[in-house]
Amino acid sequence: MTLPRLSRTLTLLVALSAVLAVSGPTWSQTQAPPQPQTSAAPPAKCGPDHAILYKRAVSLLDKAEKKMSAKYTAEAKSLIKEANSLFTILLKECGPEQKERNLTSQEEQQEAVNKKMAADELAQAERLEKSAADKLKKSDQVEATQREYSIRLAREAKAENEQAQVRSLRAAIYSLRNQQMIFRFLAR
């Protein structure tokens, strides 16, 4: 990978991390005080169109996980981005209804697990990005005197950047799985 392409990759990864960090509060839910649950039907404001959006977002998320497993990260990233857009629409349009719905204790536990897994993946991605940046800097410093060592460092930096991207995408999937659980009432 050439140096300009590697720096573009680094920029893309930093941008993705920033998007995930900024979007983080969008993906979390604040709990409403417990209220008795009534019928399982979705509130009137969220209708069949929203259920279609929800099902499409879940389908995209499932496909993204399969692409990640098959190591097609670019395709997975695109699917994750689209799923995030759909969940963002649901949050804007069905947010009040969603906040009225209480999560079960099992859902709350799963939400906590997903949040921890997402945070762990993002922390690891940030460590990998920092390590890659350090190696790239070192590679630039020794390029004139130690060509082979410089090339090895650049390759290691590239590999770490790719691992960081994978971890960032996994973090996004964990966060979106929480959105899936939160808006599950739309599928009923």
LUMVEXZA-924101 format. One line per field, with one value per atom (N, C-alpha, C): residue in three letters; atom name; y, x, z. Coordinates in pm, 1 decimal. Atoms other than C-alpha are relative to their C-alpha. Layout:
% LUMVEXZA-924101
rest <- ala  ...
atom <- CA  ...
north <- Y  ...
east <- X  ...
up <- Z  ...
***
This chain:
% LUMVEXZA-924101
rest <- met  met  met  thr  thr  thr  leu  leu  leu  pro  pro  pro  arg  arg  arg  leu  leu  leu  ser  ser  ser  arg  arg  arg  thr  thr  thr  leu  leu  leu  thr  thr  thr  leu  leu  leu  leu  leu  leu  val  val  val  ala  ala  ala  leu  leu  leu  ser  ser  ser  ala  ala  ala  val  val  val  leu  leu  leu  ala  ala  ala  val  val  val  ser  ser  ser  gly  gly  gly  pro  pro  pro  thr  thr  thr  trp  trp  trp  ser  ser  ser  gln  gln  gln  thr  thr  thr  gln  gln  gln  ala  ala  ala  pro  pro  pro  pro  pro  pro  gln  gln  gln  pro  pro  pro  gln  gln  gln  thr  thr  thr  ser  ser  ser  ala  ala  ala  ala  ala  ala  pro  pro  pro  pro  pro  pro  ala  ala  ala  lys  lys  lys  cys  cys  cys  gly  gly  gly  pro  pro  pro  asp  asp  asp  his  his  his  ala  ala  ala  ile  ile  ile  leu  leu  leu  tyr  tyr  tyr  lys  lys  lys  arg  arg  arg  ala  ala  ala  val  val  val  ser  ser  ser  leu  leu  leu  leu  leu  leu  asp  asp  asp  lys  lys  lys  ala  ala  ala  glu  glu  glu  lys  lys  lys  lys  lys  lys  met  met  met  ser  ser  ser  ala  ala  ala  lys  lys  lys  tyr  tyr  tyr  thr  thr  thr  ala  ala  ala  glu  glu  glu  ala  ala  ala  lys  lys  lys  ser  ser  ser  leu  leu  leu  ile  ile  ile  lys  lys  lys  glu  glu  glu  ala  ala  ala  asn  asn  asn  ser  ser  ser  leu  leu  leu  phe  phe  phe  thr  thr  thr  ile  ile  ile  leu  leu  leu  leu  leu  leu  lys  lys  lys  glu  glu  glu  cys  cys  cys  gly  gly  gly  pro  pro  pro  glu  glu  glu  gln  gln  gln  lys  lys  lys  glu  glu  glu  arg  arg  arg  asn  asn  asn  leu  leu  leu  thr  thr  thr  ser  ser  ser  gln  gln  gln  glu  glu  glu  glu  glu  glu  gln  gln  gln  gln  gln  gln  glu  glu  glu  ala  ala  ala  val  val  val  asn  asn  asn  lys  lys  lys  lys  lys  lys  met  met  met  ala  ala  ala  ala  ala  ala  asp  asp  asp  glu  glu  glu  leu  leu  leu  ala  ala  ala  gln  gln  gln  ala  ala  ala  glu  glu  glu  arg  arg  arg  leu  leu  leu  glu  glu  glu  lys  lys  lys  ser  ser  ser  ala  ala  ala  ala  ala  ala  asp  asp  asp  lys  lys  lys  leu  leu  leu  lys  lys  lys  lys  lys  lys  ser  ser  ser  asp  asp  asp  gln  gln  gln  val  val  val  glu  glu  glu  ala  ala  ala  thr  thr  thr  gln  gln  gln  arg  arg  arg  glu  glu  glu  tyr  tyr  tyr  ser  ser  ser  ile  ile  ile  arg  arg  arg  leu  leu  leu  ala  ala  ala  arg  arg  arg  glu  glu  glu  ala  ala  ala  lys  lys  lys  ala  ala  ala  glu  glu  glu  asn  asn  asn  glu  glu  glu  gln  gln  gln  ala  ala  ala  gln  gln  gln  val  val  val  arg  arg  arg  ser  ser  ser  leu  leu  leu  arg  arg  arg  ala  ala  ala  ala  ala  ala  ile  ile  ile  tyr  tyr  tyr  ser  ser  ser  leu  leu  leu  arg  arg  arg  asn  asn  asn  gln  gln  gln  gln  gln  gln  met  met  met  ile  ile  ile  phe  phe  phe  arg  arg  arg  phe  phe  phe  leu  leu  leu  ala  ala  ala  arg  arg  arg
atom <- N  CA  C  N  CA  C  N  CA  C  N  CA  C  N  CA  C  N  CA  C  N  CA  C  N  CA  C  N  CA  C  N  CA  C  N  CA  C  N  CA  C  N  CA  C  N  CA  C  N  CA  C  N  CA  C  N  CA  C  N  CA  C  N  CA  C  N  CA  C  N  CA  C  N  CA  C  N  CA  C  N  CA  C  N  CA  C  N  CA  C  N  CA  C  N  CA  C  N  CA  C  N  CA  C  N  CA  C  N  CA  C  N  CA  C  N  CA  C  N  CA  C  N  CA  C  N  CA  C  N  CA  C  N  CA  C  N  CA  C  N  CA  C  N  CA  C  N  CA  C  N  CA  C  N  CA  C  N  CA  C  N  CA  C  N  CA  C  N  CA  C  N  CA  C  N  CA  C  N  CA  C  N  CA  C  N  CA  C  N  CA  C  N  CA  C  N  CA  C  N  CA  C  N  CA  C  N  CA  C  N  CA  C  N  CA  C  N  CA  C  N  CA  C  N  CA  C  N  CA  C  N  CA  C  N  CA  C  N  CA  C  N  CA  C  N  CA  C  N  CA  C  N  CA  C  N  CA  C  N  CA  C  N  CA  C  N  CA  C  N  CA  C  N  CA  C  N  CA  C  N  CA  C  N  CA  C  N  CA  C  N  CA  C  N  CA  C  N  CA  C  N  CA  C  N  CA  C  N  CA  C  N  CA  C  N  CA  C  N  CA  C  N  CA  C  N  CA  C  N  CA  C  N  CA  C  N  CA  C  N  CA  C  N  CA  C  N  CA  C  N  CA  C  N  CA  C  N  CA  C  N  CA  C  N  CA  C  N  CA  C  N  CA  C  N  CA  C  N  CA  C  N  CA  C  N  CA  C  N  CA  C  N  CA  C  N  CA  C  N  CA  C  N  CA  C  N  CA  C  N  CA  C  N  CA  C  N  CA  C  N  CA  C  N  CA  C  N  CA  C  N  CA  C  N  CA  C  N  CA  C  N  CA  C  N  CA  C  N  CA  C  N  CA  C  N  CA  C  N  CA  C  N  CA  C  N  CA  C  N  CA  C  N  CA  C  N  CA  C  N  CA  C  N  CA  C  N  CA  C  N  CA  C  N  CA  C  N  CA  C  N  CA  C  N  CA  C  N  CA  C  N  CA  C  N  CA  C  N  CA  C  N  CA  C  N  CA  C  N  CA  C  N  CA  C  N  CA  C  N  CA  C  N  CA  C  N  CA  C  N  CA  C  N  CA  C  N  CA  C  N  CA  C  N  CA  C  N  CA  C  N  CA  C  N  CA  C  N  CA  C  N  CA  C  N  CA  C  N  CA  C  N  CA  C  N  CA  C  N  CA  C  N  CA  C  N  CA  C  N  CA  C  N  CA  C  N  CA  C  N  CA  C  N  CA  C  N  CA  C  N  CA  C  N  CA  C  N  CA  C  N  CA  C  N  CA  C  N  CA  C  N  CA  C  N  CA  C
north <- -116.8  0.0  122.4  -120.2  336.0  89.4  -88.3  600.8  88.8  -81.6  834.9  -84.3  84.9  544.1  -40.2  35.7  440.9  117.5  -115.0  794.2  23.0  -9.4  798.4  -102.0  104.0  472.9  43.8  -50.0  623.4  107.3  -105.6  928.0  -57.8  64.7  704.3  -65.5  66.3  505.3  100.6  -103.7  818.4  59.6  -54.9  954.4  -96.3  98.9  629.5  -2.7  -2.2  634.1  123.4  -123.2  993.4  -10.5  18.1  907.3  -90.6  91.5  617.1  68.1  -69.1  834.8  102.7  -101.9  1113.0  -65.5  67.3  870.3  -83.8  83.6  681.0  35.1  -34.4  879.3  -28.5  29.8  827.1  -146.6  143.3  451.8  -46.7  44.6  442.7  45.7  -33.1  461.0  44.9  -39.2  648.7  -69.0  77.1  450.4  91.6  -70.2  584.6  -69.0  65.7  520.4  -115.2  116.0  182.3  37.0  -21.5  191.0  -133.1  126.9  -89.1  -11.2  20.9  -238.6  -37.8  29.5  -249.4  -96.7  92.3  -417.5  3.4  11.5  -530.2  77.6  -73.1  -321.3  127.4  -122.6  -35.6  122.2  -122.0  317.0  49.0  -44.7  492.8  76.9  -82.1  726.5  -86.4  90.2  437.1  -107.8  90.6  243.3  -104.4  106.8  -22.5  42.2  -47.1  193.1  -12.0  9.4  201.2  -145.9  143.2  -175.3  -48.9  36.9  -210.5  49.9  -54.7  18.5  -82.9  80.8  -183.3  -134.0  131.0  -515.3  13.6  -22.9  -372.7  24.0  -28.1  -242.1  -127.5  126.4  -579.5  -91.3  81.1  -756.8  47.8  -56.2  -522.5  -33.1  30.0  -579.8  -146.5  142.6  -957.5  -25.1  14.8  -931.3  54.7  -60.3  -706.8  -95.5  97.1  -965.0  -115.1  107.3  -1233.7  46.1  -54.6  -1009.9  14.3  -11.5  -943.8  -137.2  135.7  -1318.1  -49.5  41.1  -1366.5  94.0  -95.4  -1080.2  96.1  -102.2  -848.1  128.4  -114.9  -540.2  120.6  -115.5  -282.0  -14.4  23.3  -440.0  8.8  -5.2  -481.1  145.2  -140.6  -115.5  71.1  -61.1  -9.4  -42.6  51.3  -230.5  58.8  -57.3  -103.0  145.8  -141.4  255.6  15.2  -6.7  193.4  -37.8  39.6  10.9  112.1  -111.8  297.9  112.9  -104.7  543.7  -33.4  40.7  344.4  8.3  -9.4  317.1  146.3  -142.4  692.3  58.2  -43.9  754.9  -48.5  53.9  526.3  75.6  -72.3  707.9  137.3  -133.0  1045.1  -7.3  4.1  934.1  -79.9  84.5  674.5  12.3  -17.3  801.0  9.2  -11.2  908.2  -132.2  127.4  576.5  -102.7  92.9  384.0  25.4  -32.2  568.0  -43.6  43.8  472.1  -150.2  145.2  105.4  -34.6  44.1  -52.1  -127.2  121.9  -310.1  -102.4  106.1  -644.5  -8.3  12.7  -735.5  -72.4  70.4  -976.1  94.8  -97.5  -698.9  101.8  -93.0  -461.8  -62.1  69.7  -721.6  -10.2  10.8  -775.3  135.7  -134.6  -400.7  34.6  -27.7  -371.2  -79.3  83.3  -659.3  59.8  -58.0  -504.4  131.1  -125.9  -164.7  -25.6  32.5  -320.4  -54.8  56.9  -521.5  109.8  -110.1  -210.6  88.5  -83.1  -6.9  -69.9  76.4  -283.0  -1.9  2.8  -309.5  136.2  -134.3  68.0  32.2  -24.4  85.2  -74.2  77.0  -190.0  62.5  -65.9  -14.2  124.8  -120.7  308.1  -35.1  43.1  123.7  -42.5  43.2  -35.9  118.8  -118.7  298.3  76.7  -71.2  458.9  -75.8  81.7  171.9  10.9  -11.1  189.1  135.9  -134.2  563.2  10.0  -0.7  516.4  -75.5  78.7  246.8  71.9  -74.1  458.9  116.5  -109.6  752.0  -52.5  61.8  528.2  -44.7  42.8  386.4  117.9  -120.1  737.2  47.3  -45.8  819.7  -84.3  88.8  516.1  -36.8  38.3  495.6  19.4  -28.7  653.0  -91.2  78.2  446.3  -150.0  142.6  115.8  -34.0  19.9  48.5  -122.3  123.5  -312.1  13.3  -20.1  -221.8  95.6  -96.4  74.1  -67.4  71.4  -149.5  -92.4  89.8  -401.1  77.8  -82.5  -126.5  49.8  -47.5  9.9  -111.9  114.7  -337.6  -28.7  22.1  -383.5  107.9  -110.2  -42.1  -23.0  27.9  -136.9  -110.4  110.5  -464.8  45.9  -49.9  -287.3  92.4  -86.0  -29.5  -82.9  87.3  -306.9  -66.0  58.6  -473.2  104.3  -107.7  -139.0  24.9  -20.5  -97.9  -111.3  112.8  -445.6  16.4  -17.3  -372.6  115.1  -111.8  -39.4  -43.1  49.0  -211.1  -95.0  87.8  -477.0  81.7  -88.1  -200.7  60.2  -56.2  -45.1  -105.0  107.7  -380.4  -22.0  17.2  -422.0  113.1  -114.5  -73.2  -8.3  11.8  -133.1  -116.3  110.0  -462.4  51.1  -61.0  -254.3  74.0  -68.1  -41.5  -101.4  105.2  -358.9  -45.7  47.3  -473.8  107.2  -109.5  -133.7  21.2  -22.7  -104.3  -128.7  128.0  -470.0  8.1  -11.7  -360.8  33.3  -33.6  -237.8  -124.0  121.6  -593.3  -79.4  76.6  -711.9  37.7
east <- 85.4  0.0  89.5  -80.7  141.1  -30.7  15.7  188.4  -123.4  122.9  -88.5  -125.2  117.1  -333.0  -13.3  2.2  -236.1  -50.3  47.7  -292.4  -149.5  144.5  -635.0  -74.5  62.0  -713.8  -4.5  -2.7  -605.1  -106.1  99.4  -821.5  -140.7  130.9  -1118.1  -30.7  21.4  -1072.6  -25.3  22.2  -1045.5  -139.0  133.6  -1359.1  -108.4  97.9  -1547.7  -8.1  -0.2  -1440.6  -71.5  66.5  -1555.5  -150.4  143.1  -1892.0  -60.1  50.6  -1932.7  -5.9  -1.1  -1835.8  -111.8  105.3  -2074.5  -136.8  128.3  -2352.8  -32.4  19.7  -2307.3  -123.6  118.9  -2567.2  -128.6  117.6  -2809.0  -37.7  24.9  -2771.5  -41.4  35.6  -2837.2  -141.5  136.6  -3170.8  -2.5  22.7  -3273.1  -127.7  112.2  -3511.4  -107.3  113.5  -3854.1  -35.3  39.2  -3994.7  -96.1  85.3  -4168.2  -148.0  143.4  -4529.3  -62.4  62.7  -4777.0  -10.9  6.5  -4761.8  -142.0  133.3  -5077.1  13.8  -3.1  -5133.1  135.1  -127.1  -4842.4  -0.2  7.4  -4962.2  82.6  -78.3  -4733.9  -90.0  79.1  -4850.5  -43.6  60.5  -5057.1  98.1  -90.9  -4776.4  95.2  -89.8  -4550.8  -85.0  87.8  -4729.2  73.3  -55.3  -4670.3  126.2  -119.6  -4415.4  123.5  -111.1  -4200.0  39.0  -29.7  -4229.2  82.7  -77.6  -4099.9  143.7  -134.4  -3806.1  78.0  -64.3  -3731.5  46.8  -36.3  -3736.4  113.9  -108.6  -3514.7  132.3  -120.9  -3264.4  56.5  -43.9  -3251.6  60.0  -51.6  -3203.3  139.3  -129.6  -2917.1  105.8  -92.4  -2758.2  42.5  -32.0  -2778.8  96.1  -88.1  -2621.0  139.5  -129.3  -2346.1  82.5  -72.0  -2257.3  54.2  -46.4  -2235.3  118.2  -111.1  -2011.7  125.1  -114.6  -1790.0  62.5  -50.7  -1760.5  76.8  -65.7  -1661.9  115.0  -109.6  -1408.4  -21.1  33.4  -1587.3  -33.9  23.3  -1542.3  -58.9  54.0  -1617.1  -150.8  143.6  -1954.2  -72.5  60.5  -2024.9  -15.5  4.1  -1943.1  -117.4  110.5  -2191.7  -134.2  125.1  -2464.8  -24.4  10.9  -2394.4  -43.2  34.9  -2413.8  -148.1  140.6  -2750.1  -92.4  80.5  -2886.2  -4.0  -5.1  -2772.1  -92.3  88.8  -2956.6  -146.5  139.5  -3278.2  -34.7  26.5  -3247.7  -6.2  4.6  -3180.4  -136.2  134.2  -3504.0  -102.3  92.9  -3688.9  10.9  -19.3  -3537.1  -65.8  60.2  -3649.9  -152.0  144.0  -3998.8  -75.1  66.9  -4074.5  64.8  -71.5  -3851.3  -89.7  85.7  -4129.2  -69.6  66.7  -4313.1  99.3  -103.2  -3989.9  37.3  -36.7  -3912.4  -107.6  108.5  -4252.7  6.6  -10.0  -4173.4  115.4  -103.7  -3982.8  64.5  -70.5  -3718.2  -20.0  5.9  -3747.6  136.6  -129.4  -3474.8  101.1  -89.5  -3329.8  50.9  -41.7  -3325.6  98.0  -92.1  -3160.1  138.0  -128.2  -2890.8  70.0  -58.9  -2837.0  49.6  -42.8  -2820.7  132.4  -124.6  -2551.1  116.9  -104.7  -2354.7  42.4  -31.3  -2378.3  78.0  -71.1  -2267.3  144.4  -135.6  -1967.7  82.1  -72.1  -1872.3  36.3  -27.1  -1901.5  112.8  -104.6  -1689.1  135.8  -125.0  -1426.8  56.6  -45.1  -1411.2  54.0  -47.8  -1378.3  132.2  -126.0  -1106.6  114.7  -102.2  -913.1  31.0  -21.5  -962.5  85.9  -79.3  -824.8  145.4  -137.0  -519.9  71.5  -59.5  -458.7  31.0  -23.3  -493.9  122.6  -115.0  -243.6  127.9  -117.1  -0.1  37.3  -25.5  -37.3  59.5  -53.0  22.2  145.2  -137.6  334.5  93.4  -82.5  465.2  19.7  -10.9  393.0  98.4  -93.2  577.8  143.5  -133.0  873.0  48.0  -33.4  863.5  50.3  -41.9  889.5  138.1  -127.4  1181.1  117.6  -111.7  1391.3  1.0  12.3  1289.4  130.1  -121.7  1609.4  116.5  -115.9  1848.9  -26.0  32.5  1668.5  -124.9  111.9  1447.9  -84.7  74.6  1349.2  -80.2  67.2  1264.4  -117.7  105.8  1060.6  -119.5  106.7  862.5  -74.9  63.9  796.7  -91.5  82.9  670.3  -125.5  115.8  442.9  -102.5  91.8  295.7  -71.4  61.3  238.3  -103.9  94.9  70.3  -127.4  115.9  -156.9  -86.5  74.4  -253.0  -73.4  65.0  -326.4  -116.8  111.6  -539.5  -118.9  108.9  -740.6  -67.8  58.4  -788.9  -83.0  74.1  -896.7  -133.0  124.4  -1153.3  -99.9  87.1  -1293.5  -59.1  49.1  -1318.4  -100.1  95.4  -1490.2  -133.7  124.5  -1744.1  -73.0  63.8  -1805.8  -66.8  58.9  -1864.6  -131.2  122.3  -2119.2  -110.8  100.3  -2294.5  -58.2  51.3  -2318.7  -96.1  86.7  -2465.2  -131.9  123.5  -2713.3  -86.1  80.5  -2819.1  -82.5  80.2  -2930.1  -119.4  110.9  -3138.5  -103.7  91.4  -3284.5  -88.4  74.6  -3386.3  -98.2  83.0  -3524.6  -123.6  111.6  -3743.7  -70.8  61.7  -3850.7  -151.4  145.8  -4204.4  -60.8  52.7  -4239.6  -26.9  14.6  -4215.8  -124.9  117.2  -4522.8  -124.6
up <- 0.0  0.0  0.0  7.2  -92.6  118.2  -114.4  166.9  -10.2  7.6  31.9  23.3  -19.1  23.6  146.6  -140.4  375.9  83.2  -76.4  500.5  -23.7  24.7  329.9  84.7  -81.9  508.0  145.7  -137.4  839.2  20.1  -8.6  771.9  3.3  2.1  689.4  133.6  -128.0  1008.8  111.1  -100.8  1219.7  -16.8  25.5  1052.2  46.8  -44.3  1115.7  151.7  -146.4  1479.5  52.3  -42.4  1507.7  -18.0  24.8  1352.4  106.5  -102.5  1592.5  135.9  -128.7  1887.4  8.5  2.0  1785.6  -1.5  11.6  1698.5  121.9  -118.4  2024.7  80.2  -76.0  2217.9  -76.5  80.6  1926.0  14.6  -6.3  1966.0  138.5  -133.5  2340.4  32.0  -37.3  2512.4  143.7  -137.8  2822.2  45.3  -50.3  3035.4  57.7  -57.4  3116.9  131.4  -123.4  3461.1  -30.4  27.3  3482.0  -0.4  12.6  3366.8  -36.1  36.8  3332.6  -151.4  143.9  2986.0  -40.1  50.6  2782.8  -115.7  113.2  2449.6  -69.7  70.2  2232.3  -131.2  126.9  1935.7  8.6  -1.7  1836.4  10.9  -11.4  1915.8  -138.3  125.4  1650.8  -89.2  79.5  1539.5  -83.3  72.4  1435.3  -65.2  71.4  1168.7  -82.0  84.0  905.0  -75.1  68.4  723.6  89.1  -94.3  1034.0  23.9  -14.6  1072.0  -118.5  119.8  715.3  13.1  -20.4  795.1  101.2  -103.2  1106.9  -57.0  56.7  923.2  -99.7  96.0  650.0  73.6  -77.4  906.8  62.2  -60.6  1083.5  -106.3  110.3  751.7  -42.4  35.9  662.4  104.7  -109.1  1001.0  -3.0  12.3  959.4  -115.7  116.7  614.4  30.2  -34.5  751.0  86.8  -83.0  1014.8  -83.6  88.6  747.5  -83.7  79.2  534.9  86.4  -91.7  836.8  22.7  -20.2  898.2  -121.6  123.7  534.7  -37.0  18.5  565.6  -117.2  99.8  320.4  75.2  -87.6  536.4  -73.0  72.8  266.9  -19.9  17.7  192.6  134.1  -133.3  563.3  45.6  -39.4  624.1  -66.7  73.4  356.6  58.5  -57.8  503.4  138.8  -134.9  856.1  -8.9  17.9  736.0  -36.3  39.4  571.3  115.8  -115.8  877.1  102.9  -94.0  1096.8  -44.9  52.3  870.4  28.1  -24.8  902.8  148.2  -143.9  1280.9  44.7  -32.4  1295.6  -36.1  39.9  1105.5  102.1  -99.9  1346.7  131.7  -125.1  1641.8  -6.2  15.8  1506.6  -2.0  20.3  1413.3  106.8  -100.4  1682.2  137.1  -126.1  1962.2  122.1  -118.2  2198.4  36.0  -26.1  2159.4  55.1  -42.8  2203.7  145.9  -137.8  2527.6  98.9  -87.1  2667.9  26.5  -12.5  2617.8  93.6  -92.9  2903.8  -51.2  35.5  2836.0  110.5  -100.1  3008.3  67.1  -68.8  3254.1  -89.3  92.1  2995.9  -109.1  101.8  2733.2  57.7  -64.6  2980.4  16.5  -13.4  3048.6  -135.6  133.2  2675.3  -48.2  38.0  2619.3  67.9  -72.6  2887.1  -59.2  60.7  2733.4  -133.8  130.6  2386.7  13.3  -21.5  2517.8  42.6  -44.2  2692.6  -115.0  113.8  2384.9  -100.4  93.1  2165.4  53.6  -59.4  2406.7  -5.4  6.4  2423.4  -141.7  140.1  2043.3  -42.0  35.0  2005.1  68.1  -70.6  2269.9  -68.3  69.8  2094.2  -135.6  129.6  1758.3  16.8  -24.3  1903.7  31.7  -29.1  2042.8  -128.1  126.0  1704.4  -90.6  81.1  1526.3  48.6  -56.1  1762.8  -31.0  29.7  1719.7  -148.0  144.3  1341.6  -34.6  25.8  1341.7  46.9  -50.5  1555.3  -95.1  91.7  1321.3  -132.5  124.8  1017.6  14.9  -27.0  1171.6  5.6  -10.3  1257.2  -138.1  135.7  904.5  -82.7  72.1  761.6  45.5  -54.4  990.9  -48.0  35.9  893.5  -147.5  140.0  527.9  -78.1  76.3  394.3  39.2  -46.8  606.3  9.1  -19.2  667.2  -81.2  93.3  364.8  35.7  -29.6  453.4  129.8  -128.5  813.0  -17.4  27.0  689.1  -67.7  70.6  454.0  95.8  -97.4  732.6  94.6  -89.2  963.7  -70.9  75.9  690.7  -17.8  13.4  634.3  131.7  -131.2  1006.0  29.6  -21.0  1020.7  -80.5  85.2  732.1  62.4  -61.5  901.7  125.5  -121.5  1229.1  -33.2  42.4  1048.8  -46.2  44.2  887.0  120.0  -121.7  1226.8  74.4  -67.2  1372.3  -68.8  73.4  1097.1  32.2  -32.0  1163.6  139.8  -137.8  1535.2  10.1  -0.1  1470.8  -58.3  59.6  1248.7  95.6  -99.3  1514.0  109.5  -101.5  1767.8  -50.6  58.2  1533.3  -2.5  2.1  1496.0  139.1  -136.7  1874.3  35.9  -31.3  1906.6  -75.2  78.1  1627.5  47.0  -56.9  1785.9  117.1  -106.3  2082.9  -59.4  65.3  1848.2  -49.2  45.1  1702.6  115.6  -116.2  2048.7  48.3  -49.3  2145.6  -87.3  91.7  1834.7  -40.3  31.8  1832.9  1.1  -6.5  1918.9  -135.9  133.0  1559.5  -84.7  80.6  1423.6  37.7  -46.0  1613.0  -73.3
***
